[in-house]
Amino acid sequence: MLSHCFSQGDWEKREMSDSIGRLLIFVNPNSGYMKGVKTFKEKVEPELRKKRIDFELIITDGADHAKNIVETRDDLAEFNAILILSGDGLVFEVLNGFFNRPDHWELLHVLPIGIVPSGSGNGLLSSVFASRKFPLKNPAFMNKAIDLVTSATCLAQPVNLIHAQTRDANYAAFLSVGWGLMADIDVESERWRKSLGSNRFVVGALIRCCNLRTYRGRLSYREHTLSDDSAHSPFAVFGRTAAEKLRDCTCNKPGTSRRNRSEPATNRRNEDIWLTAHSIEGIPPIDEKIPDEGWTVIEDEFVGVYAMAASHIANDGPMQPRAMLDDERIYLSFIRKRDLPSRASLIKMLIALEKGNHLKMDFLKWVDVSSFRLESLTPGKGRIVLDGETIGADSIQVTVSNYRTAIISDL
Ligand SMILES: Nc1ncnc2c1ncn2[C@@H]1O[C@H](COP(=O)(O)OP(=O)(O)OP(=O)(O)O)[C@@H](O)[C@H]1O
Protein backbone atom coordinates (compact mmCIF):
# COMPACT_ATOMS: atom_id res chain seq x y z
CA MET A 1 0.00 0.00 0.00
CA LEU A 2 1.32 3.40 -0.94
CA SER A 3 0.40 6.60 0.81
CA HIS A 4 1.66 10.15 0.71
CA CYS A 5 0.57 13.61 1.81
CA PHE A 6 0.66 16.93 0.06
CA SER A 7 1.48 19.87 2.26
CA GLN A 8 -0.61 22.39 0.28
CA GLY A 9 -3.30 23.64 2.64
CA ASP A 10 -5.59 20.97 3.93
CA TRP A 11 -5.23 18.70 0.96
CA GLU A 12 -4.28 15.16 1.55
CA LYS A 13 -3.96 12.51 -1.11
CA ARG A 14 -3.71 8.82 -0.57
CA GLU A 15 -3.14 6.14 -3.06
CA MET A 16 -3.69 2.46 -2.58
CA SER A 17 -2.62 0.03 -5.21
CA ASP A 18 -5.46 -2.35 -4.34
CA SER A 19 -8.25 0.10 -3.53
CA ILE A 20 -11.85 -0.66 -4.50
CA GLY A 21 -12.54 2.96 -5.44
CA ARG A 22 -11.82 6.59 -4.71
CA LEU A 23 -13.77 9.32 -2.93
CA LEU A 24 -13.40 13.07 -3.08
CA ILE A 25 -14.22 14.15 0.47
CA PHE A 26 -15.29 17.61 1.67
CA VAL A 27 -15.38 18.26 5.40
CA ASN A 28 -16.83 21.54 6.65
CA PRO A 29 -15.04 22.08 9.99
CA ASN A 30 -17.58 24.69 11.10
CA SER A 31 -20.90 23.02 10.40
CA GLY A 32 -23.30 21.82 13.10
CA TYR A 33 -21.52 21.17 16.40
CA MET A 34 -18.17 21.70 14.57
CA LYS A 35 -17.27 18.02 14.89
CA GLY A 36 -16.85 17.24 11.17
CA VAL A 37 -13.08 16.83 11.25
CA LYS A 38 -13.17 14.76 14.45
CA THR A 39 -15.91 12.53 13.00
CA PHE A 40 -13.88 12.05 9.87
CA LYS A 41 -10.64 11.22 11.66
CA GLU A 42 -12.15 8.97 14.32
CA LYS A 43 -15.03 7.26 12.53
CA VAL A 44 -14.85 7.62 8.77
CA GLU A 45 -11.15 7.41 7.95
CA PRO A 46 -10.51 4.13 9.85
CA GLU A 47 -13.41 2.49 7.96
CA LEU A 48 -12.18 3.77 4.61
CA ARG A 49 -8.72 2.34 5.30
CA LYS A 50 -10.18 -0.96 6.47
CA LYS A 51 -12.36 -1.26 3.37
CA ARG A 52 -9.53 -0.18 1.04
CA ILE A 53 -11.35 2.89 -0.22
CA ASP A 54 -8.93 5.49 -1.50
CA PHE A 55 -9.72 9.15 -0.83
CA GLU A 56 -8.70 12.75 -1.25
CA LEU A 57 -9.62 14.90 1.73
CA ILE A 58 -10.44 18.59 1.45
CA ILE A 59 -11.26 20.53 4.60
CA THR A 60 -13.25 23.49 3.33
CA ASP A 61 -12.02 26.91 4.35
CA GLY A 62 -15.21 28.90 3.74
CA ALA A 63 -18.17 29.48 1.46
CA ASP A 64 -17.69 28.40 -2.17
CA HIS A 65 -14.44 26.50 -1.56
CA ALA A 66 -16.07 23.16 -2.41
CA LYS A 67 -18.10 24.71 -5.23
CA ASN A 68 -14.96 26.10 -6.89
CA ILE A 69 -13.27 22.72 -6.72
CA VAL A 70 -16.25 20.91 -8.23
CA GLU A 71 -16.43 23.54 -10.99
CA THR A 72 -12.79 23.37 -11.96
CA ARG A 73 -11.32 19.92 -11.29
CA ASP A 74 -10.64 18.16 -14.56
CA ASP A 75 -10.27 14.75 -12.90
CA LEU A 76 -13.67 14.66 -11.18
CA ALA A 77 -14.80 11.66 -13.22
CA GLU A 78 -11.90 9.63 -11.84
CA PHE A 79 -13.70 9.40 -8.50
CA ASN A 80 -16.47 6.98 -7.56
CA ALA A 81 -18.36 9.51 -5.45
CA ILE A 82 -18.14 12.79 -3.57
CA LEU A 83 -18.47 12.43 0.19
CA ILE A 84 -19.68 15.42 2.22
CA LEU A 85 -19.37 15.84 5.98
CA SER A 86 -21.56 18.88 6.62
CA GLY A 87 -25.22 19.86 6.35
CA ASP A 88 -27.50 20.56 3.40
CA GLY A 89 -25.66 23.83 2.69
CA LEU A 90 -22.52 22.14 1.44
CA VAL A 91 -24.49 19.63 -0.64
CA PHE A 92 -26.28 22.61 -2.25
CA GLU A 93 -22.95 24.25 -2.98
CA VAL A 94 -21.41 21.12 -4.52
CA LEU A 95 -24.45 20.48 -6.70
CA ASN A 96 -24.43 24.03 -8.00
CA GLY A 97 -20.72 23.62 -8.71
CA PHE A 98 -21.65 20.81 -11.11
CA PHE A 99 -23.88 23.16 -13.09
CA ASN A 100 -20.95 25.40 -13.97
CA ARG A 101 -19.16 22.51 -15.68
CA PRO A 102 -19.60 21.78 -19.37
CA ASP A 103 -19.91 18.06 -18.59
CA HIS A 104 -22.47 18.48 -15.80
CA TRP A 105 -25.20 16.66 -17.73
CA GLU A 106 -23.22 13.44 -17.83
CA LEU A 107 -21.38 13.72 -14.54
CA LEU A 108 -24.28 14.58 -12.24
CA HIS A 109 -25.88 11.26 -12.88
CA VAL A 110 -22.87 8.98 -12.49
CA LEU A 111 -20.92 10.71 -9.72
CA PRO A 112 -23.05 10.20 -6.62
CA ILE A 113 -22.93 12.14 -3.40
CA GLY A 114 -22.52 10.45 -0.02
CA ILE A 115 -23.43 12.35 3.14
CA VAL A 116 -22.23 11.96 6.71
CA PRO A 117 -24.64 14.23 8.59
CA SER A 118 -22.49 16.75 10.39
CA GLY A 119 -24.53 19.91 9.88
CA SER A 120 -27.38 21.40 11.84
CA GLY A 121 -29.81 20.62 9.00
CA ASN A 122 -29.55 17.32 7.14
CA GLY A 123 -32.91 17.22 5.38
CA LEU A 124 -31.74 15.46 2.24
CA LEU A 125 -30.17 12.53 4.06
CA SER A 126 -33.17 12.38 6.42
CA SER A 127 -35.47 12.11 3.39
CA VAL A 128 -33.30 9.37 1.89
CA PHE A 129 -33.18 7.47 5.21
CA ALA A 130 -36.92 7.84 5.77
CA SER A 131 -37.57 6.31 2.33
CA ARG A 132 -35.49 3.29 3.38
CA LYS A 133 -36.89 3.15 6.94
CA PHE A 134 -33.39 3.72 8.32
CA PRO A 135 -32.99 5.41 11.74
CA LEU A 136 -33.25 9.20 11.87
CA LYS A 137 -32.15 9.76 15.47
CA ASN A 138 -28.54 10.03 16.50
CA PRO A 139 -26.29 8.19 17.09
CA ALA A 140 -27.92 5.57 14.84
CA PHE A 141 -28.47 8.17 12.06
CA MET A 142 -24.78 9.08 11.92
CA ASN A 143 -23.55 5.48 12.35
CA LYS A 144 -25.77 4.18 9.57
CA ALA A 145 -24.60 6.97 7.27
CA ILE A 146 -20.96 6.04 7.94
CA ASP A 147 -21.73 2.34 7.36
CA LEU A 148 -23.29 3.18 4.00
CA VAL A 149 -20.63 5.45 2.58
CA THR A 150 -17.79 3.15 3.64
CA SER A 151 -19.38 -0.02 2.32
CA ALA A 152 -17.97 -1.70 -0.79
CA THR A 153 -21.50 -2.63 -1.85
CA CYS A 154 -23.20 0.74 -1.34
CA LEU A 155 -25.79 1.92 -3.86
CA ALA A 156 -26.76 5.40 -5.01
CA GLN A 157 -30.39 6.45 -5.48
CA PRO A 158 -31.35 8.99 -8.18
CA VAL A 159 -32.94 12.09 -6.64
CA ASN A 160 -34.80 14.74 -8.63
CA LEU A 161 -33.56 18.30 -8.64
CA ILE A 162 -35.69 21.41 -8.90
CA HIS A 163 -34.74 24.58 -10.73
CA ALA A 164 -34.94 27.85 -8.83
CA GLN A 165 -34.69 31.07 -10.79
CA THR A 166 -34.34 34.59 -9.42
CA ARG A 167 -33.91 37.71 -11.55
CA ASP A 168 -30.13 37.37 -11.23
CA ALA A 169 -29.34 33.69 -10.90
CA ASN A 170 -30.28 30.07 -11.51
CA TYR A 171 -29.90 27.36 -8.90
CA ALA A 172 -30.29 23.61 -8.63
CA ALA A 173 -32.00 22.60 -5.40
CA PHE A 174 -33.19 19.37 -3.81
CA LEU A 175 -35.01 20.21 -0.62
CA SER A 176 -37.07 23.29 0.10
CA VAL A 177 -37.97 26.86 -0.61
CA GLY A 178 -39.17 29.02 2.27
CA TRP A 179 -40.45 32.56 2.72
CA GLY A 180 -41.91 34.11 5.85
CA LEU A 181 -42.34 32.07 9.00
CA MET A 182 -40.19 28.98 8.32
CA ALA A 183 -37.48 30.90 6.49
CA ASP A 184 -37.22 33.35 9.37
CA ILE A 185 -36.97 30.51 11.89
CA ASP A 186 -34.20 28.89 9.88
CA VAL A 187 -32.12 32.03 9.52
CA GLU A 188 -32.77 33.69 12.88
CA SER A 189 -31.93 30.54 14.83
CA GLU A 190 -28.55 30.39 13.07
CA ARG A 191 -26.94 32.11 16.09
CA TRP A 192 -27.65 29.02 18.24
CA ARG A 193 -26.19 26.61 15.71
CA LYS A 194 -23.07 25.83 17.73
CA SER A 195 -24.79 25.60 21.10
CA LEU A 196 -28.06 23.86 20.19
CA GLY A 197 -27.44 22.02 16.90
CA SER A 198 -30.77 21.09 15.30
CA ASN A 199 -32.68 22.09 18.50
CA ARG A 200 -32.12 25.67 17.37
CA PHE A 201 -35.20 25.31 15.13
CA VAL A 202 -37.46 24.64 18.14
CA VAL A 203 -36.22 27.70 20.04
CA GLY A 204 -36.41 29.85 16.91
CA ALA A 205 -39.96 28.64 16.20
CA LEU A 206 -41.25 29.60 19.64
CA ILE A 207 -39.72 33.07 19.44
CA ARG A 208 -41.05 33.72 15.94
CA CYS A 209 -44.59 32.53 16.80
CA CYS A 210 -44.76 34.87 19.78
CA ASN A 211 -43.59 37.74 17.63
CA LEU A 212 -45.54 36.93 14.49
CA ARG A 213 -44.88 38.76 11.23
CA THR A 214 -46.91 38.63 8.05
CA TYR A 215 -45.85 39.46 4.51
CA ARG A 216 -47.71 40.73 1.49
CA GLY A 217 -46.97 38.67 -1.57
CA ARG A 218 -48.19 37.15 -4.78
CA LEU A 219 -48.05 33.39 -5.08
CA SER A 220 -48.70 31.93 -8.54
CA TYR A 221 -48.63 28.23 -9.21
CA ARG A 222 -49.30 25.68 -11.87
CA GLU A 223 -50.75 22.49 -10.45
CA HIS A 224 -49.01 19.19 -11.14
CA THR A 225 -51.21 17.22 -13.50
CA LEU A 226 -48.86 14.81 -15.28
CA SER A 227 -48.33 11.28 -14.04
CA ASP A 228 -44.92 10.76 -12.47
CA ASP A 229 -42.09 9.22 -14.45
CA SER A 230 -41.25 5.66 -13.49
CA ALA A 231 -38.87 5.25 -10.56
CA HIS A 232 -35.15 5.25 -11.35
CA SER A 233 -33.08 2.35 -10.09
CA PRO A 234 -30.20 2.65 -7.63
CA PHE A 235 -26.72 1.80 -8.95
CA ALA A 236 -23.45 0.55 -7.45
CA VAL A 237 -21.01 3.24 -6.31
CA PHE A 238 -17.77 1.25 -6.27
CA GLY A 239 -16.34 -1.02 -8.92
CA ARG A 240 -16.34 1.59 -11.67
CA THR A 241 -15.39 5.25 -11.48
CA ALA A 242 -17.72 7.90 -12.91
CA ALA A 243 -15.58 7.96 -16.09
CA GLU A 244 -15.86 4.19 -16.48
CA LYS A 245 -19.62 4.32 -15.95
CA LEU A 246 -19.89 6.97 -18.66
CA ARG A 247 -17.79 4.92 -21.07
CA ASP A 248 -19.96 1.85 -20.52
CA CYS A 249 -23.24 3.72 -20.60
CA THR A 250 -25.61 2.82 -23.41
CA CYS A 251 -28.62 4.34 -21.72
CA ASN A 252 -30.31 7.68 -22.35
CA LYS A 253 -28.26 10.72 -21.56
CA PRO A 254 -28.47 11.42 -17.84
CA GLY A 255 -31.00 13.94 -16.76
CA THR A 256 -33.44 13.15 -19.53
CA SER A 257 -36.94 12.01 -18.87
CA ARG A 258 -39.62 10.91 -21.26
CA ARG A 259 -40.63 14.57 -21.54
CA ASN A 260 -37.31 15.86 -22.70
CA ARG A 261 -34.66 13.87 -24.41
CA SER A 262 -32.89 16.82 -25.96
CA GLU A 263 -29.14 16.92 -26.42
CA PRO A 264 -26.79 17.33 -23.48
CA ALA A 265 -26.18 20.90 -22.47
CA THR A 266 -22.41 20.76 -22.85
CA ASN A 267 -20.70 24.08 -23.39
CA ARG A 268 -23.78 26.12 -22.63
CA ARG A 269 -24.02 29.00 -20.21
CA ASN A 270 -25.65 28.28 -16.86
CA GLU A 271 -28.90 30.10 -17.72
CA ASP A 272 -29.19 28.29 -21.06
CA ILE A 273 -28.74 24.95 -19.39
CA TRP A 274 -31.99 25.41 -17.54
CA LEU A 275 -34.00 26.24 -20.65
CA THR A 276 -34.04 22.56 -21.55
CA ALA A 277 -34.42 21.36 -17.98
CA HIS A 278 -38.18 21.74 -17.88
CA SER A 279 -40.10 21.26 -21.04
CA ILE A 280 -43.59 21.36 -19.57
CA GLU A 281 -45.75 23.66 -21.65
CA GLY A 282 -46.77 27.01 -20.26
CA ILE A 283 -43.98 27.75 -17.81
CA PRO A 284 -42.51 31.17 -18.54
CA PRO A 285 -39.15 32.36 -17.21
CA ILE A 286 -39.31 34.65 -14.18
CA ASP A 287 -39.12 37.88 -16.19
CA GLU A 288 -42.18 37.00 -18.28
CA LYS A 289 -45.84 37.36 -17.34
CA ILE A 290 -47.66 34.42 -15.79
CA PRO A 291 -50.03 32.95 -18.43
CA ASP A 292 -53.75 33.59 -17.99
CA GLU A 293 -54.51 29.90 -18.51
CA GLY A 294 -53.43 27.03 -16.26
CA TRP A 295 -52.09 29.07 -13.33
CA THR A 296 -53.63 30.06 -10.00
CA VAL A 297 -52.63 33.45 -8.62
CA ILE A 298 -53.12 34.45 -4.96
CA GLU A 299 -52.28 37.97 -3.84
CA ASP A 300 -52.62 38.27 -0.09
CA GLU A 301 -51.03 38.74 3.32
CA PHE A 302 -49.08 35.54 4.09
CA VAL A 303 -47.68 34.11 7.33
CA GLY A 304 -45.43 31.97 5.19
CA VAL A 305 -44.90 29.91 2.08
CA TYR A 306 -42.95 26.68 2.17
CA ALA A 307 -42.31 24.25 -0.67
CA MET A 308 -40.77 20.81 -0.40
CA ALA A 309 -39.02 18.68 -3.01
CA ALA A 310 -38.20 15.97 -0.45
CA SER A 311 -40.03 14.62 2.61
CA HIS A 312 -37.89 15.90 5.51
CA ILE A 313 -36.26 19.23 6.32
CA ALA A 314 -34.41 17.75 9.30
CA ASN A 315 -34.05 14.43 11.08
CA ASP A 316 -37.29 14.76 13.01
CA GLY A 317 -40.80 14.31 11.58
CA PRO A 318 -41.60 14.53 7.87
CA MET A 319 -42.73 17.90 6.55
CA GLN A 320 -44.38 16.20 3.55
CA PRO A 321 -44.50 12.39 3.87
CA ARG A 322 -45.88 11.95 0.33
CA ALA A 323 -42.73 13.37 -1.23
CA MET A 324 -40.60 10.72 -2.91
CA LEU A 325 -36.97 11.03 -3.86
CA ASP A 326 -37.46 10.96 -7.60
CA ASP A 327 -40.99 12.20 -8.17
CA GLU A 328 -41.44 15.17 -10.45
CA ARG A 329 -43.56 17.47 -8.35
CA ILE A 330 -43.13 20.20 -5.80
CA TYR A 331 -45.23 20.11 -2.61
CA LEU A 332 -46.22 23.73 -2.08
CA SER A 333 -47.70 24.85 1.24
CA PHE A 334 -48.79 28.28 2.44
CA ILE A 335 -50.53 29.97 5.35
CA ARG A 336 -52.58 33.09 4.70
CA LYS A 337 -53.08 35.50 7.57
CA ARG A 338 -56.84 35.41 7.02
CA ASP A 339 -56.92 31.62 7.53
CA LEU A 340 -54.91 31.53 10.77
CA PRO A 341 -57.21 31.15 13.81
CA SER A 342 -54.60 32.23 16.40
CA ARG A 343 -50.90 32.29 17.26
CA ALA A 344 -51.48 29.31 19.51
CA SER A 345 -52.60 27.29 16.49
CA LEU A 346 -49.31 28.12 14.81
CA ILE A 347 -47.35 26.86 17.82
CA LYS A 348 -49.51 23.72 17.78
CA MET A 349 -48.66 23.28 14.11
CA LEU A 350 -44.93 23.55 14.71
CA ILE A 351 -45.13 21.03 17.58
CA ALA A 352 -47.26 18.74 15.38
CA LEU A 353 -44.50 18.72 12.74
CA GLU A 354 -42.58 16.12 14.74
CA LYS A 355 -45.32 13.51 14.22
CA GLY A 356 -46.62 14.70 10.87
CA ASN A 357 -49.91 15.93 12.42
CA HIS A 358 -49.48 19.42 10.92
CA LEU A 359 -50.96 17.95 7.73
CA LYS A 360 -54.37 17.85 9.41
CA MET A 361 -54.44 21.60 10.07
CA ASP A 362 -56.83 23.40 7.74
CA PHE A 363 -55.11 26.77 7.76
CA LEU A 364 -51.98 25.17 6.25
CA LYS A 365 -52.86 24.70 2.57
CA TRP A 366 -51.03 22.17 0.39
CA VAL A 367 -51.02 21.87 -3.38
CA ASP A 368 -48.85 19.70 -5.68
CA VAL A 369 -47.33 21.90 -8.36
CA SER A 370 -45.03 21.68 -11.35
CA SER A 371 -43.96 25.28 -10.94
CA PHE A 372 -44.61 28.27 -8.70
CA ARG A 373 -43.59 31.90 -8.59
CA LEU A 374 -43.37 33.84 -5.36
CA GLU A 375 -43.12 37.64 -5.41
CA SER A 376 -42.73 39.72 -2.29
CA LEU A 377 -44.88 42.83 -2.61
CA THR A 378 -42.97 44.64 0.12
CA PRO A 379 -39.45 44.31 -1.29
CA GLY A 380 -36.74 44.03 1.33
CA LYS A 381 -39.13 42.49 3.83
CA GLY A 382 -39.07 38.72 4.17
CA ARG A 383 -36.16 36.61 3.05
CA ILE A 384 -36.28 33.69 0.67
CA VAL A 385 -34.40 30.61 1.80
CA LEU A 386 -33.48 27.91 -0.70
CA ASP A 387 -32.35 24.51 0.69
CA GLY A 388 -31.68 26.31 3.97
CA GLU A 389 -29.50 29.04 2.42
CA THR A 390 -30.65 32.66 2.19
CA ILE A 391 -30.65 34.02 -1.33
CA GLY A 392 -30.81 37.77 -1.72
CA ALA A 393 -33.94 38.02 -3.85
CA ASP A 394 -37.48 39.36 -3.54
CA SER A 395 -38.94 36.91 -6.00
CA ILE A 396 -38.26 33.39 -7.10
CA GLN A 397 -39.67 30.90 -9.54
CA VAL A 398 -39.25 27.20 -8.87
CA THR A 399 -39.94 24.44 -11.38
CA VAL A 400 -39.51 20.68 -11.52
CA SER A 401 -36.61 19.66 -13.72
CA ASN A 402 -35.43 16.50 -15.40
CA TYR A 403 -32.00 16.72 -13.79
CA ARG A 404 -31.11 14.16 -11.19
CA THR A 405 -28.31 13.74 -8.75
CA ALA A 406 -27.68 10.42 -6.98
CA ILE A 407 -27.31 10.00 -3.24
CA ILE A 408 -25.66 7.04 -1.52
CA SER A 409 -28.62 5.42 0.15
CA ASP A 410 -28.44 1.68 0.50
CA LEU A 411 -26.35 -1.47 0.57
N1 LIG B 1 -14.68 26.37 6.83
C1 LIG B 1 -15.87 26.94 6.71
N2 LIG B 1 -16.25 27.93 7.54
C2 LIG B 1 -17.45 28.51 7.46
N3 LIG B 1 -18.37 28.17 6.54
C3 LIG B 1 -18.07 27.20 5.68
C4 LIG B 1 -16.82 26.52 5.72
N4 LIG B 1 -16.80 25.59 4.77
C5 LIG B 1 -18.00 25.67 4.13
N5 LIG B 1 -18.75 26.64 4.67
C6 LIG B 1 -20.11 27.08 4.31
O1 LIG B 1 -21.00 26.71 5.35
C7 LIG B 1 -22.31 26.73 4.81
C8 LIG B 1 -23.27 25.97 5.72
O2 LIG B 1 -22.93 24.67 5.75
P1 LIG B 1 -23.96 23.48 6.03
O3 LIG B 1 -25.35 23.87 5.75
O4 LIG B 1 -23.43 22.32 5.33
O5 LIG B 1 -23.79 23.26 7.57
P2 LIG B 1 -24.79 23.61 8.72
O6 LIG B 1 -24.10 23.43 10.01
O7 LIG B 1 -26.04 22.83 8.54
O8 LIG B 1 -25.01 25.11 8.49
P3 LIG B 1 -26.31 25.96 8.43
O9 LIG B 1 -27.00 25.68 9.70
O10 LIG B 1 -25.76 27.33 8.27
O11 LIG B 1 -27.07 25.50 7.20
C9 LIG B 1 -22.14 26.19 3.42
O12 LIG B 1 -22.93 26.93 2.55
C10 LIG B 1 -20.66 26.40 3.10
O13 LIG B 1 -20.50 27.32 2.04
The ligand as a Gaussian input file, in Angstrom:
#p B3LYP/6-31G(d) Opt

LIG

0 1
 N      -14.679000      26.373000       6.829000
 C      -15.868000      26.940000       6.705000
 N      -16.246000      27.934000       7.542000
 C      -17.449000      28.511000       7.457000
 N      -18.375000      28.175000       6.536000
 C      -18.069000      27.202000       5.680000
 C      -16.817000      26.522000       5.724000
 N      -16.800000      25.588000       4.768000
 C      -17.998000      25.670000       4.128000
 N      -18.750000      26.637000       4.667000
 C      -20.107000      27.081000       4.314000
 O      -20.997000      26.714000       5.351000
 C      -22.306000      26.729000       4.810000
 C      -23.268000      25.974000       5.724000
 O      -22.932000      24.666000       5.749000
 P      -23.959000      23.484000       6.031000
 O      -25.349000      23.866000       5.752000
 O      -23.432000      22.315000       5.327000
 O      -23.787000      23.261000       7.572000
 P      -24.794000      23.612000       8.723000
 O      -24.095000      23.431000      10.006000
 O      -26.039000      22.825000       8.543000
 O      -25.008000      25.115000       8.486000
 P      -26.311000      25.956000       8.432000
 O      -26.995000      25.677000       9.696000
 O      -25.759000      27.333000       8.274000
 O      -27.074000      25.503000       7.202000
 C      -22.140000      26.193000       3.418000
 O      -22.934000      26.930000       2.547000
 C      -20.662000      26.405000       3.100000
 O      -20.499000      27.317000       2.042000

